[in-house]
């Protein structure tokens, strides 16, 4: 897709989310109400199929296009599994499997055993499990790596939520029949890597949101006869926050670009670890600027910060990805250290 198409995609996402992701929408979703109108608009625009090839009924976009949608969903704190469905439908497409009609996909991530096309195992903290109709799983079947599609039986689901009140259900599978499955040629750690890429972009979007809110509040809040944004200490904090937001956005974009080029491991690890650092500093600054009001449920800041704190722990924390980078750099040896950085390739 060219730049013109990417701009059209960005405009569509901005319009859709700004119209439908209201404060009441998020609050209702946190209470367990499914935002049917919002999800219907997403499906009608084909946003969930952005990475699926046209021959499988998708849009045929690339990872930079997907990154636009990941960021937008994070920026608006959209209470729907758009990012998860983009990734899940992509994994299905690798195996030539089409997404079932009217389905809501989730990504199963855990230890699974296959026996004659019957799948057993558990997927703890499954995103939006209670709202999903089908699960996509990457599993080993003897020496083969396969992609499988299952129907989610709510009787095998134990509900749970993260700190952002997003559903993270525990799914137990005991010889569950696979609707479809097929061998696939990919990395066995693909789910973790794509999950880290997805969350990195969402966090980059949410960081943009807290920066916008903080600047707006600093210009509106009057203290000692002038906006607090006029005070040097606040200006310094906002400057630090803006640098973290900018760095996060670039790191997320680079990870998507590297994914399109077929060499994403280094960039994904860097993005997840760098953006984790940005969240640690940035969320604190945003709440400091807002003062006590930022901690109230009535104010909207916490919708972004709670998701930032939750998302950074999923699909590998920043410290875990940093450890992977460090161990790989050491094992490569001193001679390869600088070239691996300048080439953006550690062959993780």
C-alpha positions as CSV (number, residue, x, y, z in Angstrom):
1,X,0.0,0.0,0.0
2,X,1.3,3.5,-0.9
3,X,1.5,6.6,1.3
4,X,-1.9,7.8,-0.1
5,X,-3.6,4.6,1.0
6,X,-1.9,4.8,4.4
7,X,-3.2,8.3,4.9
8,X,-6.7,7.2,3.9
9,X,-6.4,4.3,6.4
10,X,-5.2,6.7,9.1
11,X,-8.1,9.1,8.4
12,X,-10.6,6.3,8.5
13,X,-9.3,5.0,11.9
14,X,-9.2,8.5,13.4
15,X,-12.8,9.3,12.3
16,X,-14.1,5.9,13.4
17,X,-12.5,6.1,16.9
18,X,-13.2,9.7,17.5
19,X,-16.9,9.2,16.7
20,X,-17.4,6.0,18.6
21,X,-14.8,5.7,21.4
22,X,-16.4,8.0,23.9
23,X,-15.7,8.2,27.7
24,X,-19.0,6.4,28.3
25,X,-18.1,3.7,25.7
26,X,-14.9,2.9,27.6
27,X,-16.7,3.0,31.0
28,X,-19.4,0.7,29.8
29,X,-16.8,-1.7,28.3
30,X,-15.0,-1.8,31.7
31,X,-18.2,-2.8,33.3
32,X,-18.6,-5.7,30.8
33,X,-20.8,-4.2,28.1
34,X,-19.6,-5.2,24.6
35,X,-19.3,-2.1,22.3
36,X,-21.3,-3.6,19.5
37,X,-21.7,-0.5,17.4
38,X,-17.9,0.3,17.5
39,X,-17.0,-3.3,16.6
40,X,-19.6,-3.4,13.8
41,X,-18.0,-0.3,12.2
42,X,-14.5,-1.8,12.5
43,X,-15.8,-5.0,10.7
44,X,-17.7,-2.9,8.1
45,X,-14.5,-1.1,7.2
46,X,-12.4,-4.3,7.0
47,X,-9.9,-3.0,9.5
48,X,-9.5,-6.4,11.3
49,X,-8.4,-8.0,8.0
50,X,-5.7,-5.4,7.1
51,X,-2.9,-8.0,7.0
52,X,-4.9,-10.8,5.3
53,X,-4.2,-11.4,1.6
54,X,-6.9,-10.4,-0.9
55,X,-7.3,-14.0,-2.0
56,X,-8.4,-14.9,1.5
57,X,-10.9,-12.1,1.7
58,X,-8.6,-9.5,3.3
59,X,-7.3,-6.1,2.5
60,X,-3.7,-7.1,1.5
61,X,-2.0,-4.4,3.6
62,X,1.4,-4.4,5.3
63,X,2.7,-4.1,8.8
64,X,3.2,-0.4,8.5
65,X,-0.6,-0.2,7.8
66,X,-1.3,-2.4,10.8
67,X,0.9,-0.2,12.9
68,X,-1.4,2.8,12.1
69,X,-4.4,0.9,13.4
70,X,-2.5,-0.4,16.5
71,X,-1.4,3.1,17.4
72,X,-4.9,4.5,16.8
73,X,-6.5,1.9,19.0
74,X,-4.0,2.7,21.8
75,X,-4.4,6.5,21.4
76,X,-8.1,6.2,21.8
77,X,-8.0,3.3,24.3
78,X,-10.6,1.5,22.1
79,X,-12.1,-1.2,24.2
80,X,-12.2,-3.8,21.5
81,X,-9.7,-6.6,20.3
82,X,-8.9,-4.9,17.0
83,X,-5.1,-5.4,17.5
84,X,-5.6,-9.0,18.5
85,X,-7.8,-9.8,15.6
86,X,-5.4,-8.2,13.1
87,X,-2.6,-10.5,14.5
88,X,-4.8,-13.6,14.8
89,X,-6.1,-13.3,11.3
90,X,-2.6,-12.8,10.0
91,X,-1.4,-16.0,11.7
92,X,-4.4,-17.9,10.2
93,X,-3.5,-16.5,6.8
94,X,0.1,-17.9,7.1
95,X,-1.6,-21.3,7.0
96,X,-4.0,-20.4,4.3
97,X,-7.0,-20.4,6.7
98,X,-9.8,-17.9,6.3
99,X,-11.4,-16.2,9.3
100,X,-14.9,-17.6,10.0
101,X,-17.8,-15.3,9.2
102,X,-19.0,-13.0,12.0
103,X,-16.2,-14.3,14.3
104,X,-14.2,-12.4,17.0
105,X,-10.8,-13.9,17.3
106,X,-8.4,-14.1,20.2
107,X,-4.8,-15.3,20.4
108,X,-4.1,-18.4,22.6
109,X,-0.7,-18.3,24.2
110,X,0.4,-21.2,26.3
111,X,1.5,-24.8,26.3
112,X,-0.5,-27.1,24.1
113,X,-0.4,-30.8,23.1
114,X,-2.0,-32.2,20.0
115,X,-3.3,-35.8,19.6
116,X,-5.2,-36.7,16.4
117,X,-6.3,-33.2,15.8
118,X,-7.5,-32.8,19.4
119,X,-5.9,-30.0,21.3
120,X,-5.1,-29.9,25.0
121,X,-3.5,-27.2,27.1
122,X,-4.1,-23.9,28.8
123,X,-4.0,-20.2,27.7
124,X,-3.7,-18.0,30.8
125,X,-4.8,-14.3,30.6
126,X,-6.2,-14.6,27.1
127,X,-7.1,-11.2,25.6
128,X,-10.9,-10.5,25.4
129,X,-11.5,-14.2,25.9
130,X,-15.1,-13.8,27.2
131,X,-16.1,-11.8,24.1
132,X,-14.3,-14.0,21.5
133,X,-15.9,-16.7,19.5
134,X,-12.7,-18.4,18.2
135,X,-9.2,-18.8,19.2
136,X,-6.0,-19.0,17.1
137,X,-3.2,-21.1,18.3
138,X,0.4,-22.0,17.2
139,X,1.4,-25.4,18.4
140,X,3.7,-28.3,17.9
141,X,2.4,-31.6,16.5
142,X,5.2,-34.1,16.6
143,X,7.9,-32.3,14.6
144,X,5.6,-30.0,12.7
145,X,4.6,-26.5,13.7
146,X,0.9,-25.9,13.0
147,X,-1.7,-23.1,13.1
148,X,-5.0,-24.2,14.5
149,X,-8.5,-22.6,14.9
150,X,-10.8,-23.6,17.7
151,X,-14.3,-22.5,18.8
152,X,-14.2,-21.1,22.3
153,X,-16.5,-22.9,24.7
154,X,-17.4,-20.5,27.5
155,X,-17.7,-23.5,29.9
156,X,-13.9,-23.9,29.6
157,X,-13.3,-20.2,30.4
158,X,-12.5,-18.6,33.7
159,X,-12.9,-14.8,33.6
160,X,-10.3,-12.4,34.8
161,X,-9.4,-8.8,34.1
162,X,-6.1,-6.8,34.0
163,X,-5.5,-3.5,35.8
164,X,-7.2,-1.7,32.9
165,X,-10.3,-3.8,33.4
166,X,-9.7,-5.5,30.0
167,X,-10.8,-9.1,29.9
168,X,-8.0,-11.6,30.3
169,X,-9.7,-15.0,30.6
170,X,-8.1,-18.3,31.4
171,X,-9.0,-20.9,28.8
172,X,-8.6,-24.6,29.5
173,X,-8.6,-27.1,26.6
174,X,-9.1,-30.8,27.0
175,X,-9.0,-32.7,23.7
176,X,-10.8,-29.9,21.9
177,X,-11.5,-30.5,18.2
178,X,-9.7,-28.2,15.8
179,X,-12.0,-26.6,13.3
180,X,-9.0,-26.2,10.9
181,X,-5.3,-26.7,11.2
182,X,-2.4,-26.6,8.8
183,X,1.4,-26.8,8.9
184,X,3.2,-23.5,8.8
185,X,6.7,-22.4,8.2
186,X,7.4,-19.8,10.8
187,X,9.2,-19.1,14.1
188,X,7.8,-21.1,17.1
189,X,8.0,-17.8,19.1
190,X,5.9,-15.9,16.5
191,X,3.0,-15.3,18.8
192,X,5.2,-13.7,21.5
193,X,7.0,-11.5,18.9
194,X,3.9,-10.4,17.1
195,X,2.3,-9.7,20.5
196,X,5.2,-7.6,21.5
197,X,5.0,-5.7,18.2
198,X,1.3,-5.2,18.7
199,X,1.6,-3.9,22.3
200,X,4.5,-1.7,21.5
201,X,2.5,0.2,18.9
202,X,-0.5,0.4,21.2
203,X,1.6,1.8,23.9
204,X,3.2,4.3,21.5
205,X,-0.4,5.5,20.7
206,X,-1.4,5.7,24.4
207,X,1.7,7.7,25.2
208,X,0.7,10.2,22.5
209,X,-2.7,10.4,24.3
210,X,-1.2,11.2,27.7
211,X,1.1,13.8,26.2
212,X,-1.9,15.5,24.5
213,X,-3.9,15.5,27.7
214,X,-1.0,16.8,29.8
215,X,-0.2,19.7,27.5
216,X,-3.9,20.6,27.3
217,X,-4.3,20.5,31.1
218,X,-1.1,22.5,31.7
219,X,-2.5,25.2,29.5
220,X,-5.9,25.2,31.1
221,X,-5.0,24.8,34.8
222,X,-4.5,28.2,36.5
223,X,-2.3,28.5,39.5
224,X,-0.9,31.7,41.1
225,X,-2.6,33.7,38.4
226,X,-1.3,31.9,35.3
227,X,-1.4,28.5,33.5
228,X,0.8,25.9,35.2
229,X,2.3,25.3,31.7
230,X,4.1,28.6,32.1
231,X,6.2,27.3,35.0
232,X,9.6,26.1,34.0
233,X,9.4,22.9,36.1
234,X,6.2,21.8,34.2
235,X,7.7,22.8,30.9
236,X,10.7,20.6,31.6
237,X,8.5,17.7,32.6
238,X,6.5,18.0,29.4
239,X,9.7,18.3,27.3
240,X,10.9,15.0,28.8
241,X,7.6,13.3,28.2
242,X,7.5,14.5,24.6
243,X,11.0,13.1,23.9
244,X,9.9,9.7,25.3
245,X,6.7,9.8,23.1
246,X,8.7,10.7,20.0
247,X,11.2,7.9,20.6
248,X,8.5,5.4,21.3
249,X,6.7,6.3,18.0
250,X,9.9,5.9,16.0
251,X,10.7,2.6,17.7
252,X,7.3,1.2,17.0
253,X,7.4,2.4,13.4
254,X,10.8,0.8,12.9
255,X,9.6,-2.5,14.3
256,X,6.7,-2.5,11.7
257,X,9.0,-1.5,8.9
258,X,11.4,-4.3,9.9
259,X,8.5,-6.8,9.9
260,X,7.7,-5.8,6.4
261,X,11.3,-6.4,5.4
262,X,11.4,-9.8,7.0
263,X,14.0,-9.1,9.7
264,X,12.0,-7.9,12.7
265,X,13.5,-9.6,15.7
266,X,16.0,-6.9,16.7
267,X,13.6,-4.1,16.1
268,X,10.7,-5.7,18.1
269,X,13.0,-6.3,21.1
270,X,14.3,-2.8,21.0
271,X,10.7,-1.3,20.6
272,X,9.3,-3.3,23.6
273,X,12.2,-2.5,25.9
274,X,12.4,1.2,24.8
275,X,8.7,1.8,25.1
276,X,8.6,0.1,28.5
277,X,11.1,2.7,29.7
278,X,9.0,5.4,28.2
279,X,5.9,4.2,30.1
280,X,7.8,4.1,33.4
281,X,8.8,7.7,33.1
282,X,5.9,9.1,31.0
283,X,3.0,7.9,33.0
284,X,4.5,9.3,36.1
285,X,5.0,12.7,34.5
286,X,1.5,12.8,33.2
287,X,0.0,12.1,36.6
288,X,2.4,14.7,38.2
289,X,1.2,17.4,35.8
290,X,-2.4,16.6,36.4
291,X,-2.1,16.3,40.2
292,X,-4.8,14.7,42.2
293,X,-7.5,15.0,39.5
294,X,-5.5,12.6,37.3
295,X,-6.1,9.8,39.7
296,X,-9.9,10.2,39.8
297,X,-12.1,7.8,37.8
298,X,-14.0,10.8,36.5
299,X,-10.9,12.1,34.7
300,X,-9.9,10.4,31.5
301,X,-6.1,10.2,32.0
302,X,-6.2,6.8,33.8
303,X,-7.9,5.1,30.8
304,X,-4.5,5.5,29.0
305,X,-2.1,5.0,32.0
306,X,-3.8,1.9,33.3
307,X,-3.6,0.3,29.8
308,X,0.1,1.4,29.5
309,X,0.9,-0.3,32.8
310,X,-1.0,-3.5,31.8
311,X,0.3,-3.7,28.2
312,X,3.9,-3.3,29.1
313,X,3.8,-6.6,31.1
314,X,2.3,-8.6,28.2
315,X,4.2,-10.6,25.6
316,X,7.5,-10.1,27.5
317,X,8.4,-7.1,29.7
318,X,10.9,-4.6,28.6
319,X,13.5,-6.0,30.9
320,X,12.9,-9.5,29.5
321,X,13.4,-8.3,25.9
322,X,16.5,-6.3,27.0
323,X,17.9,-9.5,28.6
324,X,17.3,-11.3,25.3
325,X,19.1,-8.5,23.4
326,X,22.1,-8.5,25.8
327,X,22.5,-12.3,25.8
328,X,22.4,-12.4,22.0
329,X,24.9,-9.6,21.7
330,X,27.3,-11.3,24.0
331,X,27.0,-14.7,22.3
332,X,27.7,-13.1,18.9
333,X,31.1,-11.9,20.2
334,X,32.8,-8.5,20.3
335,X,33.6,-8.4,16.5
336,X,29.9,-8.5,15.6
337,X,28.6,-6.2,18.3
338,X,28.8,-2.8,16.4
339,X,27.8,-4.2,13.0
340,X,24.8,-5.9,14.5
341,X,23.6,-2.6,16.0
342,X,24.2,-0.5,12.8
343,X,22.5,-3.3,10.7
344,X,19.7,-3.8,13.2
345,X,20.1,-7.5,13.2
346,X,21.0,-9.8,16.1
347,X,19.4,-12.9,14.5
348,X,17.4,-13.5,17.7
